[in-house]
Amino acid sequence: MPMRFVDLIIGFAMLPLATIASPAGAATLPGLCEPITFEGDQFIACTVDPSLHNIQLFLNGPDGQPYGSLESFVSSGPAVALAMNAGMYLPDLAPQGLYVEAGRTLTPLATGDGDGNFYLKPNGVFFITLDHRAAVVTTEAFRAAPDIAYATQSGPMLVIGGALHPAFADNGVSRYVRNAVGVRADGEVVFAISLETVSFGRFARLFRDALSCPDALYLDGFVSELADDSGMIVGGGHAAGPIVAVLQR
């Protein structure tokens, strides 16, 4: 989503709950995903072992133009186990920060300052290497390397080395449907999306305390969506820039 102001104690009106394409019961979710209740709010968490599944990023379709939406991607792209929007984007749907796809850097690392959640530092990078290792690191700690197959930059970091982002209120009054990615100590990747409007603080604690991710990166809010090969699961109708998808190896 284009740049937005950060989740500070100054309040905004709460937004409606996420549109759920089908009831959020275990039988309706991809096999990698499960519903979870944390601090009274509802989420879907999807756990992926990168040694068993390919995690890839997508931006443009075969015509060289952005897919433009998650719905377009799942209807015309490769068969996927699950897919989610994967980072903030500019008005032309170009990634706002670093974007690496199939080993090619399409957008460079953004290290400057600015307004909006993307620039609420520390921000960070989620990446996958050629040998299928995953990591979430801060932008400051990220180092480009030839073995990086896929990478997307976003912000803010939710959890950094087991600590919550220092700018977050405990449960700030700015609430959005949100999605993010975390990596566990054993290398498993967890993608999560809220089914209700939640604060940054609560969403960060979900990753640290319930999903056991010492490092987690916010991907976006309000436009957050989840889909699998059969269609939309959460959301629908929003634009999307970068998209992350899980494919069977």
C-alpha positions, 0 to 999 in steps of 0.5 A, a space after each residue: 500500500 502507498 505510504 501511510 502514517 504510523 501507528 502512534 497513540 494518536 487515534 484513527 477511526 477503526 475500520 471494518 473487519 476483514 472480508 472473509 471469502 469463506 468461514 475461517 474454520 480449519 477445513 476451509 484453510 490451506 493445509 499450511 494454515 490454521 486459525 488462531 485466537 490471541 489476546 481476544 482477536 482472530 488471526 490466520 497463521 500459515 507455517 512453511 518449511 522452506 526446505 519442503 516448499 518453494 517460497 517465491 515473490 512475484 510482481 509482473 505477469 507474463 505480459 511484463 505488467 504487474 499482476 495488480 491484485 492477488 485475485 489476478 495472480 491466483 487466477 492467472 499465475 502458477 498453482 500455489 499452496 497460498 499467496 499473500 501481498 508482500 510489501 508496500 508499493 508506489 502508485 504504479 505498483 512498483 515496490 517501495 523498497 528492495 525487491 529481488 525476484 529470481 536472483 535479479 534486483 529490480 528495486 534497490 535497497 531503500 535506506 533513506 528517511 521518509 513518512 509512513 510505516 515503511 520508514 518507521 525504523 527499524 524497517 527490514 527485509 525478508 529474503 530467501 536464499 538459493 539453498 532455501 534458507 529464509 531470514 528476516 533482518 533489519 535494513 541496517 543489517 541486510 547485506 546483498 549477496 549473490 545467493 539471495 533468490 528473493 527479497 522484499 523490503 518493508 516496514 516497520 519490523 515487528 520483532 527484532 531479536 525477540 524485542 518488540 519495535 520500540 515505537 509501538 504502544 502496548 495496544 495503540 488505537 490505530 487499528 487495521 487488518 494487517 499481515 506480516 512474516 516472521 522466521 523462527 529459530 529453526 528456519 520455519 517461516 510464518 505468514 499471518 494475517 488478522 481477521 480483525 483490525 488490530 494494533 501494531 503492538 498486539 500484532 507484534 506480540 502475536 509473532 513473538 509470544 504465540 508464533 515463536 518468531 524472534 524476528 518478524 516484518 510487517 508487510 502491510 495493512 488495510 490492503 492485507 489479503 490471503 489466497 490459495 489456488 482455489 481463490 481468495 480466503 481473506 480480502 479481495 478487491 485491493 491492489 497489490 504490488 509484490 506478492 509472496 507465494 508458496 509452491 510445492 517443490 
